[in-house]
Protein backbone atom coordinates (compact mmCIF):
# COMPACT_ATOMS: atom_id res chain seq x y z
CA UNK A 1 0.00 0.00 0.00
CA UNK A 2 2.75 2.42 0.97
CA UNK A 3 4.68 1.54 -2.16
CA UNK A 4 1.58 2.11 -4.21
CA UNK A 5 0.99 5.56 -2.72
CA UNK A 6 4.57 6.59 -3.23
CA UNK A 7 4.60 5.33 -6.78
CA UNK A 8 1.41 7.26 -7.40
CA UNK A 9 3.00 10.32 -5.88
CA UNK A 10 5.93 10.22 -8.21
CA UNK A 11 3.85 9.60 -11.25
CA UNK A 12 1.06 12.06 -10.71
CA UNK A 13 2.10 14.42 -7.92
CA UNK A 14 -1.26 13.86 -6.32
CA UNK A 15 -1.56 14.61 -2.60
CA UNK A 16 0.68 12.37 -0.61
CA UNK A 17 1.72 12.15 2.94
CA UNK A 18 3.37 10.53 5.82
CA UNK A 19 6.26 8.31 6.40
CA UNK A 20 8.55 8.13 3.46
CA UNK A 21 9.81 4.67 2.63
CA UNK A 22 13.46 4.26 3.52
CA UNK A 23 15.04 7.65 2.92
CA UNK A 24 12.88 8.69 0.00
CA UNK A 25 11.36 12.09 0.70
CA UNK A 26 7.77 13.05 0.00
CA UNK A 27 7.69 15.22 -3.12
CA UNK A 28 5.07 17.72 -4.19
CA UNK A 29 4.70 20.59 -6.58
CA UNK A 30 2.48 23.22 -5.03
CA UNK A 31 2.88 23.37 -1.28
CA UNK A 32 3.95 21.38 1.75
CA UNK A 33 3.64 21.17 5.53
CA UNK A 34 5.96 19.03 7.66
CA UNK A 35 5.45 18.65 11.39
CA UNK A 36 5.26 16.20 14.24
CA UNK A 37 1.49 15.56 13.92
CA UNK A 38 0.05 14.02 10.78
CA UNK A 39 -3.39 15.43 11.57
CA UNK A 40 -1.92 18.93 11.87
CA UNK A 41 0.10 18.62 8.63
CA UNK A 42 -3.14 17.68 6.89
CA UNK A 43 -4.93 20.72 8.37
CA UNK A 44 -2.10 22.98 7.19
CA UNK A 45 -2.25 21.60 3.65
CA UNK A 46 -6.03 22.12 3.56
CA UNK A 47 -5.42 25.78 4.42
CA UNK A 48 -2.90 26.03 1.56
CA UNK A 49 -5.46 24.47 -0.80
CA UNK A 50 -8.03 27.03 0.35
CA UNK A 51 -5.70 29.77 -0.84
CA UNK A 52 -3.95 30.45 2.44
CA UNK A 53 -0.38 31.71 2.62
CA UNK A 54 2.44 29.80 4.28
CA UNK A 55 1.77 31.86 7.43
CA UNK A 56 -1.95 30.99 7.35
CA UNK A 57 -1.02 27.31 7.10
CA UNK A 58 1.60 27.53 9.84
CA UNK A 59 -0.88 29.26 12.18
CA UNK A 60 -3.58 26.65 11.53
CA UNK A 61 -1.04 23.84 11.97
CA UNK A 62 0.21 25.34 15.23
CA UNK A 63 -3.30 25.71 16.69
CA UNK A 64 -4.07 22.13 15.64
CA UNK A 65 -0.91 20.83 17.31
CA UNK A 66 -2.07 22.52 20.53
CA UNK A 67 -4.86 19.91 20.38
CA UNK A 68 -3.23 16.86 18.78
CA UNK A 69 0.34 17.12 20.16
CA UNK A 70 -0.18 18.46 23.68
CA UNK A 71 3.39 17.66 24.79
CA UNK A 72 4.70 20.64 22.84
CA UNK A 73 2.01 22.05 20.57
CA UNK A 74 0.56 24.86 22.63
CA UNK A 75 -1.27 28.06 23.31
CA UNK A 76 0.22 28.29 26.81
CA UNK A 77 3.87 28.48 25.70
CA UNK A 78 5.94 30.48 23.27
CA UNK A 79 8.23 30.33 20.27
CA UNK A 80 9.63 31.88 17.14
CA UNK A 81 8.88 32.16 13.43
CA UNK A 82 11.25 32.89 10.58
CA UNK A 83 9.25 34.02 7.57
CA UNK A 84 10.70 34.52 4.12
CA UNK A 85 8.39 35.79 1.39
CA UNK A 86 9.30 34.86 -2.17
CA UNK A 87 9.62 38.59 -2.76
CA UNK A 88 10.08 41.24 -0.11
CA UNK A 89 11.60 41.40 3.31
CA UNK A 90 12.09 38.44 5.64
CA UNK A 91 10.87 38.74 9.22
CA UNK A 92 11.43 37.06 12.57
CA UNK A 93 8.48 36.87 14.96
CA UNK A 94 9.39 36.62 18.63
CA UNK A 95 6.67 35.24 20.87
CA UNK A 96 8.95 33.97 23.61
CA UNK A 97 7.36 33.92 27.07
CA UNK A 98 8.10 36.93 29.31
CA UNK A 99 8.83 37.00 33.01
CA UNK A 100 5.90 38.33 35.07
CA UNK A 101 6.26 41.75 36.74
CA UNK A 102 6.83 40.20 40.15
CA UNK A 103 9.84 38.15 38.96
CA UNK A 104 13.32 38.66 40.28
CA UNK A 105 16.65 36.91 39.95
CA UNK A 106 16.31 35.27 43.37
CA UNK A 107 12.73 34.05 43.04
CA UNK A 108 13.71 30.36 43.18
CA UNK A 109 15.74 30.67 46.39
CA UNK A 110 14.20 29.35 49.61
CA UNK A 111 16.05 30.52 52.74
CA UNK A 112 18.92 31.46 50.45
CA UNK A 113 19.08 28.00 48.87
CA UNK A 114 18.24 27.26 45.23
CA UNK A 115 15.10 25.13 44.91
CA UNK A 116 15.18 23.30 41.59
CA UNK A 117 11.60 22.06 41.92
CA UNK A 118 10.33 25.62 42.32
CA UNK A 119 12.31 26.71 39.25
CA UNK A 120 11.08 23.94 36.94
CA UNK A 121 7.99 22.35 38.46
CA UNK A 122 5.76 24.96 40.07
CA UNK A 123 3.58 27.94 39.25
CA UNK A 124 6.75 30.05 39.60
CA UNK A 125 8.13 28.18 36.56
CA UNK A 126 5.45 29.62 34.30
CA UNK A 127 6.27 32.51 31.97
CA UNK A 128 3.61 34.78 30.45
CA UNK A 129 2.60 32.82 27.33
CA UNK A 130 3.37 34.27 23.91
CA UNK A 131 1.99 31.84 21.33
CA UNK A 132 -1.42 33.40 20.69
CA UNK A 133 0.00 36.93 20.36
CA UNK A 134 2.81 35.71 18.10
CA UNK A 135 0.63 33.70 15.74
CA UNK A 136 -1.76 36.63 15.54
CA UNK A 137 1.00 39.15 14.80
CA UNK A 138 2.42 36.96 12.02
CA UNK A 139 -1.07 36.48 10.57
CA UNK A 140 -1.83 40.22 10.78
CA UNK A 141 1.26 41.00 8.71
CA UNK A 142 1.41 38.00 6.37
CA UNK A 143 -1.92 36.16 6.41
CA UNK A 144 -4.68 36.15 3.82
CA UNK A 145 -7.53 33.95 5.07
CA UNK A 146 -9.86 35.07 7.90
CA UNK A 147 -8.39 34.47 11.37
CA UNK A 148 -11.27 32.33 12.61
CA UNK A 149 -10.94 30.02 9.61
CA UNK A 150 -7.44 29.14 10.84
CA UNK A 151 -8.86 27.83 14.12
CA UNK A 152 -11.84 25.89 12.73
CA UNK A 153 -10.13 22.49 12.56
CA UNK A 154 -8.42 22.88 15.92
CA UNK A 155 -11.76 23.73 17.56
CA UNK A 156 -13.45 20.77 15.88
CA UNK A 157 -10.71 18.35 16.94
CA UNK A 158 -10.77 19.62 20.53
CA UNK A 159 -14.55 19.52 20.70
CA UNK A 160 -15.36 16.25 18.91
CA UNK A 161 -12.10 14.54 19.76
CA UNK A 162 -9.51 12.65 17.78
CA UNK A 163 -8.14 9.13 17.96
CA UNK A 164 -5.18 8.73 20.29
CA UNK A 165 -2.16 7.24 18.50
CA UNK A 166 0.18 4.74 20.05
CA UNK A 167 2.82 7.47 20.33
CA UNK A 168 0.47 9.87 22.12
CA UNK A 169 -0.79 7.16 24.47
CA UNK A 170 2.77 6.35 25.52
CA UNK A 171 3.68 9.99 25.89
CA UNK A 172 0.61 10.82 28.01
CA UNK A 173 1.26 7.81 30.22
CA UNK A 174 4.81 8.93 30.91
CA UNK A 175 3.57 12.43 31.84
CA UNK A 176 0.97 11.15 34.33
CA UNK A 177 3.14 11.32 37.47
CA UNK A 178 3.88 15.00 36.84
CA UNK A 179 0.19 15.74 36.27
CA UNK A 180 -1.06 13.98 39.43
CA UNK A 181 -0.92 17.11 41.65
CA UNK A 182 -3.20 18.99 39.25
CA UNK A 183 -6.84 17.78 39.06
CA UNK A 184 -7.60 19.75 35.88
CA UNK A 185 -4.63 18.09 34.15
CA UNK A 186 -5.79 14.64 35.22
CA UNK A 187 -9.35 15.42 34.10
CA UNK A 188 -8.17 16.52 30.68
CA UNK A 189 -5.53 13.90 29.92
CA UNK A 190 -6.82 10.70 31.56
CA UNK A 191 -10.02 8.66 31.59
CA UNK A 192 -10.97 9.27 35.23
CA UNK A 193 -7.39 8.72 36.30
CA UNK A 194 -6.69 5.84 33.90
CA UNK A 195 -4.20 6.41 31.09
CA UNK A 196 -5.56 6.78 27.56
CA UNK A 197 -4.78 3.91 25.22
CA UNK A 198 -4.14 3.91 21.49
CA UNK A 199 -7.48 3.99 19.69
CA UNK A 200 -9.33 5.94 22.43
CA UNK A 201 -11.02 9.23 21.57
CA UNK A 202 -9.49 12.28 23.30
CA UNK A 203 -11.95 15.16 23.67
CA UNK A 204 -10.90 18.53 25.19
CA UNK A 205 -14.09 20.62 25.52
CA UNK A 206 -12.59 23.35 27.73
CA UNK A 207 -9.79 23.81 25.21
CA UNK A 208 -12.38 24.01 22.43
CA UNK A 209 -14.09 26.86 24.32
CA UNK A 210 -10.81 28.72 24.81
CA UNK A 211 -9.98 28.31 21.11
CA UNK A 212 -13.46 29.64 20.24
CA UNK A 213 -12.77 32.77 22.30
CA UNK A 214 -9.46 33.22 20.46
CA UNK A 215 -11.17 32.66 17.10
CA UNK A 216 -13.80 35.29 17.89
CA UNK A 217 -11.73 37.90 19.71
CA UNK A 218 -8.15 37.35 18.58
CA UNK A 219 -5.51 37.77 21.30
CA UNK A 220 -8.10 39.45 23.55
CA UNK A 221 -9.76 36.02 23.77
CA UNK A 222 -6.64 34.82 25.59
CA UNK A 223 -4.95 37.80 27.25
CA UNK A 224 -8.16 39.41 28.49
CA UNK A 225 -11.64 38.36 29.64
CA UNK A 226 -12.49 34.84 30.71
CA UNK A 227 -9.24 33.10 29.72
CA UNK A 228 -7.12 35.70 31.52
CA UNK A 229 -9.40 35.43 34.58
CA UNK A 230 -8.96 31.67 34.65
CA UNK A 231 -5.15 31.90 34.40
CA UNK A 232 -4.93 34.57 37.09
CA UNK A 233 -7.26 32.62 39.39
CA UNK A 234 -5.10 29.48 39.06
CA UNK A 235 -2.03 31.57 39.90
CA UNK A 236 -3.64 33.11 43.01
CA UNK A 237 -4.62 29.71 44.42
CA UNK A 238 -1.11 28.23 43.98
CA UNK A 239 1.24 31.10 44.88
CA UNK A 240 1.91 31.89 41.23
CA UNK A 241 2.67 35.48 40.25
CA UNK A 242 1.15 35.96 36.79
CA UNK A 243 -1.58 38.61 37.01
CA UNK A 244 -4.18 39.88 34.59
CA UNK A 245 -1.94 42.93 34.07
CA UNK A 246 0.98 40.68 33.03
CA UNK A 247 -1.24 38.98 30.49
CA UNK A 248 -2.67 42.21 29.13
CA UNK A 249 0.74 43.75 28.58
CA UNK A 250 2.33 40.75 26.80
CA UNK A 251 3.72 41.77 23.41
CA UNK A 252 4.96 39.68 20.52
CA UNK A 253 7.69 41.39 18.50
CA UNK A 254 8.77 41.49 14.90
CA UNK A 255 12.56 41.34 14.77
CA UNK A 256 15.14 41.22 12.01
CA UNK A 257 16.44 37.71 11.34
CA UNK A 258 20.16 37.14 11.77
CA UNK A 259 21.80 36.57 8.41
CA UNK A 260 24.87 34.65 7.33
CA UNK A 261 26.28 32.83 4.35
CA UNK A 262 27.59 29.30 3.97
CA UNK A 263 29.40 28.54 0.71
CA UNK A 264 26.87 29.44 -2.04
CA UNK A 265 23.95 29.63 0.40
CA UNK A 266 22.39 32.34 2.53
CA UNK A 267 21.10 31.63 6.03
CA UNK A 268 18.20 33.37 7.79
CA UNK A 269 17.64 32.43 11.40
CA UNK A 270 16.39 33.54 14.81
CA UNK A 271 18.14 36.42 16.64
CA UNK A 272 18.26 36.79 20.45
CA UNK A 273 16.45 36.04 22.70
CA UNK A 274 17.25 32.82 20.90
CA UNK A 275 20.86 31.78 20.81
CA UNK A 276 20.04 29.50 17.89
CA UNK A 277 20.65 31.70 14.86
CA UNK A 278 23.85 33.28 16.21
CA UNK A 279 25.42 29.95 17.19
CA UNK A 280 24.33 28.31 13.93
CA UNK A 281 25.91 31.02 11.78
CA UNK A 282 29.04 31.01 13.91
CA UNK A 283 29.44 27.26 13.40
CA UNK A 284 28.80 27.51 9.66
CA UNK A 285 31.39 30.32 9.40
CA UNK A 286 33.93 28.12 11.18
CA UNK A 287 33.15 25.06 9.05
CA UNK A 288 33.32 27.00 5.79
CA UNK A 289 37.10 26.88 6.14
CA UNK A 290 37.13 23.09 5.71
CA UNK A 291 36.22 20.87 2.76
CA UNK A 292 33.56 18.69 4.37
CA UNK A 293 32.50 17.19 1.05
CA UNK A 294 35.99 15.77 0.76
CA UNK A 295 36.28 14.59 4.35
CA UNK A 296 32.81 13.04 3.88
CA UNK A 297 29.66 12.44 5.91
CA UNK A 298 30.21 10.64 9.19
CA UNK A 299 34.01 10.47 8.93
CA UNK A 300 36.03 11.05 12.08
CA UNK A 301 37.56 14.14 10.47
CA UNK A 302 34.18 15.74 9.65
CA UNK A 303 32.75 14.90 13.07
CA UNK A 304 35.84 16.27 14.81
CA UNK A 305 35.59 19.58 12.95
CA UNK A 306 31.88 19.82 13.70
CA UNK A 307 32.44 19.10 17.39
CA UNK A 308 35.22 21.69 17.65
CA UNK A 309 32.99 24.30 15.99
CA UNK A 310 30.12 23.44 18.33
CA UNK A 311 32.29 23.89 21.44
CA UNK A 312 33.41 27.33 20.39
CA UNK A 313 29.97 28.61 19.44
CA UNK A 314 28.45 27.26 22.63
CA UNK A 315 31.13 28.90 24.75
CA UNK A 316 30.23 32.27 23.22
CA UNK A 317 26.55 31.53 23.70
CA UNK A 318 27.14 31.19 27.43
CA UNK A 319 29.23 34.30 27.62
CA UNK A 320 27.20 36.77 25.63
CA UNK A 321 23.62 35.82 24.89
CA UNK A 322 20.34 36.68 26.59
CA UNK A 323 17.29 38.89 26.10
CA UNK A 324 18.46 41.67 23.73
CA UNK A 325 16.40 44.39 25.46
CA UNK A 326 18.01 43.56 28.81
CA UNK A 327 21.47 43.05 27.22
CA UNK A 328 21.93 45.88 24.71
CA UNK A 329 25.65 45.15 24.41
CA UNK A 330 25.53 41.70 22.81
CA UNK A 331 28.38 41.83 20.21
CA UNK A 332 26.24 40.44 17.40
CA UNK A 333 28.27 41.90 14.54
CA UNK A 334 31.44 40.32 15.84
CA UNK A 335 29.88 36.93 16.59
CA UNK A 336 28.37 36.72 13.09
CA UNK A 337 31.44 37.94 11.21
CA UNK A 338 33.67 35.87 8.93
CA UNK A 339 36.78 37.56 10.37
CA UNK A 340 35.96 36.46 13.91
CA UNK A 341 35.42 32.91 12.61
CA UNK A 342 38.77 33.06 10.81
CA UNK A 343 40.52 33.98 14.08
CA UNK A 344 38.66 31.36 16.07
CA UNK A 345 39.35 28.68 13.44
CA UNK A 346 43.05 29.00 14.12
CA UNK A 347 42.49 27.49 17.53
CA UNK A 348 41.10 24.28 15.97
CA UNK A 349 43.66 21.49 15.74
CA UNK A 350 43.01 18.87 13.07
CA UNK A 351 44.02 15.93 15.24
CA UNK A 352 43.39 17.03 18.77
CA UNK A 353 40.18 17.89 20.59
CA UNK A 354 40.32 21.11 22.59
CA UNK A 355 39.58 20.75 26.29
CA UNK A 356 36.57 22.76 27.44
CA UNK A 357 37.46 24.58 30.61
CA UNK A 358 35.06 23.89 33.46
CA UNK A 359 35.94 26.96 35.49
CA UNK A 360 34.45 29.57 33.19
CA UNK A 361 30.89 29.25 31.98
CA UNK A 362 28.55 26.37 32.69
CA UNK A 363 25.21 25.45 31.21
CA UNK A 364 21.83 25.58 32.79
CA UNK A 365 19.94 22.35 32.25
CA UNK A 366 17.28 22.35 29.57
CA UNK A 367 14.87 19.66 28.61
CA UNK A 368 13.76 17.88 25.52
CA UNK A 369 10.33 18.84 24.33
CA UNK A 370 9.51 21.38 21.72
CA UNK A 371 8.22 21.04 18.20
CA UNK A 372 8.88 22.44 14.74
CA UNK A 373 6.72 23.18 11.69
CA UNK A 374 8.08 23.84 8.18
CA UNK A 375 5.74 25.22 5.50
CA UNK A 376 6.15 26.32 1.89
CA UNK A 377 3.25 27.61 -0.19
CA UNK A 378 2.57 27.79 -3.91
CA UNK A 379 4.32 31.17 -4.25
CA UNK A 380 7.36 29.74 -2.41
CA UNK A 381 6.78 31.86 0.67
CA UNK A 382 8.34 29.89 3.51
CA UNK A 383 7.80 29.56 7.25
CA UNK A 384 10.00 27.94 9.88
CA UNK A 385 8.11 27.88 13.20
CA UNK A 386 9.47 26.37 16.42
CA UNK A 387 7.43 26.62 19.61
CA UNK A 388 7.55 25.00 23.02
CA UNK A 389 6.20 24.52 26.51
CA UNK A 390 9.83 23.82 27.62
CA UNK A 391 9.39 20.36 29.28
CA UNK A 392 7.05 17.79 27.73
CA UNK A 393 3.60 19.07 28.74
CA UNK A 394 5.33 22.17 30.17
CA UNK A 395 4.57 22.70 33.84
CA UNK A 396 2.00 19.84 33.56
CA UNK A 397 -0.53 22.40 34.86
CA UNK A 398 -3.78 22.63 32.89
CA UNK A 399 -5.61 25.89 33.62
CA UNK A 400 -8.88 24.74 35.22
CA UNK A 401 -11.81 25.61 32.97
CA UNK A 402 -9.55 26.73 30.13
CA UNK A 403 -8.20 23.36 29.02
CA UNK A 404 -4.64 24.21 28.06
CA UNK A 405 -1.23 23.51 29.55
CA UNK A 406 0.99 26.22 30.97
CA UNK A 407 4.69 26.31 30.07
CA UNK A 408 7.58 26.02 32.55
CA UNK A 409 9.81 28.28 30.46
CA UNK A 410 11.06 30.30 33.45
CA UNK A 411 13.34 27.27 33.89
CA UNK A 412 15.37 28.62 30.96
CA UNK A 413 16.49 31.58 33.09
CA UNK A 414 19.62 31.03 35.15
CA UNK A 415 18.69 29.77 38.63
CA UNK A 416 20.19 32.51 40.82
CA UNK A 417 22.86 35.24 40.69
CA UNK A 418 26.38 33.84 40.91
CA UNK A 419 25.18 30.26 41.34
CA UNK A 420 27.64 28.50 39.08
CA UNK A 421 28.23 24.87 39.98
CA UNK A 422 30.16 21.84 38.79
CA UNK A 423 26.88 20.09 38.06
CA UNK A 424 26.05 22.57 35.34
CA UNK A 425 24.14 25.54 36.79
CA UNK A 426 25.15 29.02 35.68
CA UNK A 427 24.52 32.26 37.48
CA UNK A 428 25.80 34.82 34.99
CA UNK A 429 24.01 38.10 34.45
CA UNK A 430 22.74 38.12 30.84
CA UNK A 431 20.13 35.45 31.52
CA UNK A 432 18.96 36.16 35.10
CA UNK A 433 15.23 36.62 35.64
CA UNK A 434 13.83 40.16 35.79
CA UNK A 435 10.40 41.67 35.16
CA UNK A 436 9.29 41.46 31.53
CA UNK A 437 12.55 39.81 30.44
CA UNK A 438 12.60 36.95 27.90
CA UNK A 439 14.58 33.85 28.84
CA UNK A 440 17.41 32.65 26.57
CA UNK A 441 16.38 29.99 24.07
CA UNK A 442 18.08 27.53 21.71
CA UNK A 443 15.23 27.26 19.23
CA UNK A 444 16.59 27.67 15.70
CA UNK A 445 13.91 27.99 13.03
CA UNK A 446 15.95 28.53 9.86
CA UNK A 447 15.48 29.23 6.15
CA UNK A 448 18.28 28.69 3.63
CA UNK A 449 18.37 30.32 0.19
CA UNK A 450 20.61 30.11 -2.86
CA UNK A 451 20.83 32.75 -5.59
CA UNK A 452 17.94 34.49 -3.87
CA UNK A 453 15.71 31.43 -4.28
CA UNK A 454 14.34 29.32 -1.45
CA UNK A 455 16.55 26.25 -0.86
CA UNK A 456 15.56 24.76 2.51
CA UNK A 457 13.37 25.18 5.60
CA UNK A 458 14.55 23.48 8.79
CA UNK A 459 14.16 23.31 12.55
CA UNK A 460 13.93 20.85 15.43
CA UNK A 461 13.19 20.39 19.13
CA UNK A 462 15.85 19.22 21.57
CA UNK A 463 16.96 21.98 23.96
CA UNK A 464 20.56 22.93 23.25
CA UNK A 465 20.87 20.05 20.78
CA UNK A 466 18.48 21.99 18.51
CA UNK A 467 21.24 24.22 17.19
CA UNK A 468 23.48 21.30 16.31
CA UNK A 469 20.66 19.27 14.79
CA UNK A 470 19.74 22.20 12.54
CA UNK A 471 23.43 22.65 11.64
CA UNK A 472 23.72 19.02 10.58
CA UNK A 473 20.56 19.07 8.45
CA UNK A 474 22.11 21.99 6.54
CA UNK A 475 25.54 20.32 6.17
CA UNK A 476 23.83 17.13 4.99
CA UNK A 477 22.11 18.98 2.16
CA UNK A 478 24.84 21.46 1.23
CA UNK A 479 28.04 19.41 1.70
CA UNK A 480 26.81 15.84 1.48
CA UNK A 481 24.17 16.19 -1.27
CA UNK A 482 21.46 14.40 0.71
CA UNK A 483 17.77 14.68 -0.08
CA UNK A 484 15.40 16.02 2.60
CA UNK A 485 14.63 12.64 4.15
CA UNK A 486 18.24 11.48 4.13
CA UNK A 487 19.27 14.77 5.74
CA UNK A 488 16.78 14.15 8.55
CA UNK A 489 17.54 10.44 8.97
CA UNK A 490 21.34 10.69 9.08
CA UNK A 491 22.83 10.14 12.57
CA UNK A 492 23.75 13.24 14.59
CA UNK A 493 26.29 14.45 17.11
CA UNK A 494 26.12 17.12 19.81
CA UNK A 495 28.75 19.04 21.75
CA UNK A 496 27.79 22.03 23.87
CA UNK A 497 31.20 23.03 25.22
CA UNK A 498 30.40 22.00 28.77
CA UNK A 499 30.21 19.30 29.86
CA UNK A 500 33.17 18.35 27.68
CA UNK A 501 31.43 15.36 26.11
CA UNK A 502 30.77 14.52 22.47
CA UNK A 503 27.31 12.94 22.32
CA UNK A 504 26.54 10.79 19.30
CA UNK A 505 23.64 8.77 18.02
CA UNK A 506 24.19 5.04 17.69
CA UNK A 507 24.71 4.61 13.98
CA UNK A 508 28.30 5.73 13.57
CA UNK A 509 30.84 3.02 12.89
CA UNK A 510 32.99 1.73 15.77
CA UNK A 511 36.20 2.59 13.93
CA UNK A 512 35.03 6.18 13.41
CA UNK A 513 34.30 6.45 17.11
CA UNK A 514 37.68 4.97 17.92
CA UNK A 515 39.41 7.58 15.73
CA UNK A 516 37.50 10.32 17.58
CA UNK A 517 38.66 8.92 20.92
CA UNK A 518 42.22 8.99 19.62
CA UNK A 519 41.81 12.71 18.93
CA UNK A 520 40.87 13.16 22.57
CA UNK A 521 37.08 13.33 22.44
CA UNK A 522 35.13 11.90 25.35
CA UNK A 523 32.21 10.08 23.74
CA UNK A 524 28.74 9.31 25.01
CA UNK A 525 25.91 7.61 23.14
CA UNK A 526 22.78 9.70 23.26
CA UNK A 527 20.02 8.47 21.00
CA UNK A 528 17.73 9.83 19.65
CA UNK A 529 18.67 13.48 19.14
CA UNK A 530 15.98 15.90 17.98
CA UNK A 531 12.98 15.70 15.66
CA UNK A 532 13.83 17.77 12.59
CA UNK A 533 11.13 18.72 10.09
CA UNK A 534 12.68 19.72 6.78
CA UNK A 535 11.60 20.95 3.36
CA UNK A 536 14.15 21.17 0.53
CA UNK A 537 13.41 22.79 -2.80
CA UNK A 538 14.77 20.85 -5.75
CA UNK A 539 15.56 23.75 -8.07
CA UNK A 540 15.90 21.67 -11.22
CA UNK A 541 12.36 20.38 -11.10
CA UNK A 542 10.92 23.10 -8.87
CA UNK A 543 9.65 20.35 -6.57
CA UNK A 544 9.36 20.43 -2.79
CA UNK A 545 10.89 17.51 -0.89
CA UNK A 546 9.72 16.86 2.66
CA UNK A 547 11.56 14.94 5.36
CA UNK A 548 9.91 14.22 8.72
CA UNK A 549 11.86 12.77 11.61
CA UNK A 550 11.13 9.07 12.20
CA UNK A 551 12.94 9.24 15.55
CA UNK A 552 9.58 10.38 16.95
CA UNK A 553 6.08 9.05 16.25
CA UNK A 554 3.19 10.67 14.38
CA UNK A 555 5.04 13.16 12.16
CA UNK A 556 4.23 13.64 8.49
CA UNK A 557 5.33 15.53 5.41
CA UNK A 558 2.23 16.26 3.36
CA UNK A 559 2.27 18.07 0.05
CA UNK A 560 -0.02 18.68 -2.86
O1 LIG B 1 13.79 27.51 24.31
C1 LIG B 1 14.52 26.56 24.49
O2 LIG B 1 15.62 26.46 24.00
C2 LIG B 1 14.02 25.38 25.30
N1 LIG B 1 12.99 25.79 26.22
C3 LIG B 1 13.52 24.38 24.35
C4 LIG B 1 13.17 23.12 25.05
C5 LIG B 1 13.23 22.03 24.10
O3 LIG B 1 13.62 22.12 22.97
C6 LIG B 1 12.84 20.78 24.57
N2 LIG B 1 12.71 19.92 23.38
N3 LIG B 1 12.67 19.00 22.88
Boltz pocket constraint, residues with backbone or C-beta under 6 A from the ligand:
constraints:
  - pocket:
      binder: B
      contacts: [[A, 366], [A, 367], [A, 368], [A, 369], [A, 370], [A, 371], [A, 388], [A, 389], [A, 390], [A, 391], [A, 409], [A, 412], [A, 440], [A, 441], [A, 442], [A, 443], [A, 460], [A, 461], [A, 462], [A, 463], [A, 464], [A, 466]]
      max_distance: 6.0
